[in-house]
């Protein structure tokens, strides 16, 4: 409780939301262990990569990231799709005009990426994010009564239709292209980012 009081009085709104999500994850895991004898694994096999690795043959891999632009009043999302040779297929930048907490922005980016993948017909694909709280929330299947929870529920509905998409958590160093490009997404927003733009990063 002392730690919580200290954190809540010394962090910005974005970190505040991350702390609440972390506490909720711990509470849920404890309940699963005590009442359901179910151990919640924070990672699955393939999680935690520190460098980018090519996907298996014939699979599309989409890297997702989000950024909050407090000075401009909005958030940016970037999705970068590559093939099994590591070549760029397509990338997209989107700017949302309202400020939200970073973890909410990551959930929004994930939902938009799933819709984009569905529209492209990439139904057997890999999607990677460096936002662990969002990845855990998607995997948990536990409803949350919050704006974040509503977005996660939309992601579940999309994933039911896209049943062959696999979600992985990776470190930021393995998500560097998306991470770098999203910092510029405020200026790149549009339907497609061309390969020459990505070479700048």
Helices and strands as residue ranges (DSSP letters): H 2-10, H 13-36, E 60-69, E 74-82, E 88-96, H 102-120, E 125-129, H 132-140, H 147-161, E 166-169, G 172-175, H 176-182, H 185-188, E 190-193, H 195-199
